[in-house]
Amino acid sequence: MKQSWRLPVAVQDALLALFITVMQVQGTIVRNAGEVVLRPLTDLGDLGYVLLVVSGLVVAVRRRWPVPVFVVTALASVIYYVLGFPDGPGWLGLFLALYTLAAYGDGRRSLVIAGVGVAVLSTVWLVAAADVEPPAAIGWVYFRIGASVMSVALGESVRSRQVIAAEAQRRAELAERTREEEARARVDAERLRIAREVHDTVAHAIAIINVQSGVTAHVLGKRPDVAREALRAIEQTSSRALREMRAILGVLRDDDEEGREPYPGLEQIGELVAKARAAGLDVEVQESSPATPLPSAVGGAAYRIVQESITNVVRHVGPTRVTVVLDPGLEALEVRVTDEGRGAVVDPPDESGRGIVGMRERCRLLGGELDAGPRPGGGFEVRARLPLAPAEVRL
């Protein structure tokens, strides 16, 4: 797109000032040509010409000093008409100064200065024109008063529009920054979610593989059939972990979603329990049918909580009895995973690790809550409450 060429603002104002000066001087001369005037422009050392030229040329700095320019043009007008110099378009610079004062001033203060100035000028003009002959010529006084008011009103209108445009621009920039911050927050949340998914998947798979590899090493020479089953469990666990990793990391690629394995949910609890039993746990699942289908986010979070809880049991306790309770109510899904420990109160898993912290973050993002701690009679219990209508996500 071709860029339009414009003169610098200072050059524009300089040319405008020169034009107004010529118009004021030449217009006054032409208007009074052939007429007898009370005081010619050449009187008092060409003071009339000086006043017309000064009130015109001062317009060149109107944007930089709007108040001083208005004061100079107003004083020039007062002196000009009080001394009785001939009428003419000597008010052009004054009108432009009033417009500039309102348009480029600081709002209320500039309007007060302009209002007081117009009131003083109107009084001076009316007094100076009290003995004008013929009386009909006083109409030029009312024209000057009306044009002064209109100049101020026009300048204020332009200033208001500039303020509104600047405010709209500021809000647009703020909205753009807000959108960028929200986008960054979504990216951070997605990274956190992926990190949790990777942790849960890898930690669970490694825990199961560790147990099964230990069994294989122990019975490899004595019971080949048991070793074979353990190796098969390792193969299945690692294969499942790889599929879940592909599903998790697939969001980082631009591939089509077709063929991508869905995130695990409560439908895969049976497979998870089978792997836990193969690792030596005695797992019992107590599950009630929900009145309505569970949201996928709730089901996925519940699966990961159960998975991480079982992984902690395999890692910190070893073979024991585990009870998994899934109780979907009208407002929330209650999840409880309890193990019996080693027959005595055991130290809970380190909550500074990513396991329990990750489970708690999952609950918090859905507006739920999670408690984890040792049981009075021994063992460890994880209790989670996941609302079926999640609250607003808190990052």
Disulfide bonds with the S-S distance in Angstrom:
none
